[in-house]
Amino acid sequence: MTSTSSARDIFVDGLRNAHAMEKQALSIMEPQLKRLQHYPEVSAMLEQHIRETEGQIDRLDTILGGLAEGSSTLKDMSLSFTGTMAAVTHSMASDEILKNSFANHAFENFEIAAYTSLITVAEECGATDALQLLRLSLDEERKMAESIEDSLPAVTRKFLQLSASSERADI
């Protein structure tokens, strides 16, 4: 077992990382949402998850505040920037919707791993007040990952259909 102070330090760092990760998620999803034209089911999914992500950021702020800590502006800014760059890179691809779907699914699974680890560290350092909030975020991430995975066949079929027509299929 880890010492309490060491586990707490790791927990606070993990919370800051998760905060920045959620800021990055917003910087990935928001530009996608603005560009979607032919995929209303993906738009609806992203709109809902953007609201959930904003709630996750609030939860992380609550947990950090309860520990008399704050988020890391540097981490938030740097990960938001990398998220924006990923969104810009995908926007240049002829199969943007597919690349975004793959990246979104991978990112959701990254978030699932991060929250699973945070919950473990919270248990180890005795941060029981944080568990319910972290588990709620974990559940939302699992649902989003499942939704993306479930939507991939329909999104791919629509992309193929639009590609065979005169319509722009990528967004």
N, C-alpha and C positions, 0 to 999 in steps of 0.2 A: 504494500500500500504506500501511496505517496504521502509525504508530510503535508499537513494542512496548509501551511503558508505557501509551499511550492505549488500545491494543487490550486490554491486560490489565485496565485499569479498566473498560472497556466489558464485557469478559467477566465480571468479578466482579459488576458490576451486573446483567448478564443472568442470571447464575446465581441471584442473590438474587430477581430477578423470577420466574424459573422456579420457585424454591422456593415463593414465595408463590402462584404460579399453581397449583401442585400442591396446596397447602393449600386453595385455593379450590375445586379440583376435588373434593376430599374433602367439603367443606362443601355442595357441590351434590349429589353422589351419595348420601351417607349418608342424608339425609332421604328421598330418593326410594325408597331400598331399604326403609326402614321402612314406607312407605305402599303398596308394590306388593302387590296381592292377586290379580289376574287375569292377570298377565303373568309367569309363571315364567321364561320365556326372557330377559326383560329383567332380572329379579332375578339370574339366574345370570351374565349379562354384567356387570352392575354389581358383583356380589360379586368376580368375577375382576379387574375393572379397579381396584377399590378396593385389592386386594392389590398389583397392579402399581404403582399410584400411591404407595402406601406405600414400595415399593421404589425408585421414582423419587426420592422425597424423600430416602431414605437415600443414593442415588447422588449427588445434588446436595450433600448434607452431606459426603460423602467428597471430592468435587471441591473444595468450598470449604475443607475442612480441609487438603487438600493444598496449597492456596494460602495457608494461614495466615489464612483469612477465615472468616466465619460468615454465617448467614442474617440477614435483617432482620426482627426481631420486629414492627416497625410494619407492614411490607409484608405479612407473614404474617397479622397480625390484621385489617388492613383488607380484604384480598382475601377472607379467610374470611368476614368479615361480609357482604360483597356477595354472595358465593355463597349464604349462608344466606338472605339477603333474596330472591334470585331463586327459590330453592326454595320459600319461603313464598308468594311471589306466584303461582307456578304451581299450588300446592296449592289455591288458591281457584278455579281455572278448571274448567269442566265437562269440558274436554278435556285435563286435566292430563297424561295419558300422552303425548299427541301433542306438546303444548308442550315437555315434558321431552325427548322424543326429538329434536325439532328443535334445542333448545338444546344438548343433549349433543353432537349431531353438529357443530354450529357450534363448540362449545368444543374438541372434539377437533381440528378443523382449525386453530383458533387455536394449540393446543399443538404441532401439527405445524410450523407456521410458526415458533414460538418456538424449538423444538429445531433446526430447519434453520438458523436464524440463529445460534444458539449454536455449532453445529458449525463454521460458517464463521468466526466470531470466534475460536474455539479454534484453528483451523488458522492463522489470521493471526497470532495472538500466540504460537504455538508451544506451546500447552497440549495436546500430543499425548497425554498420559496420560489426559485427560478424554474423548477422542474415542470410545473403545469404550463407555464408560458412557452418553454422550449418544446415541450411535447405537442402543443398546439401548432407551433410553427413546423415541426417535423411532420405532423399529419397533413398540413396544407401542402408541403413539398411533395410528399408521397402521392397525394391526390393529383397534383399537377403533373408529376412524372407519368403517372398512369394515364391521365387524360391525353398527354402528348403522344404517348406510345399507342394508345387506342385510336388516335386520329391519323396516325401516319399512313395507313392504307388509303383512306379517303382523300387526304391531302395529295398523296402521290398520284392517285387516279385522276383527280381534278387537274393536277399539273400536266399529266399526260394528255388529257382531253383538250385542255387549253393550248398545249404545245402543238397539237395536230390541227388547230384552227388558226384563224388569223389574229386571235386575241393574244395579248401579252400574258404569258403564263407565270412569270416569276413572282409577281406580287398579288 
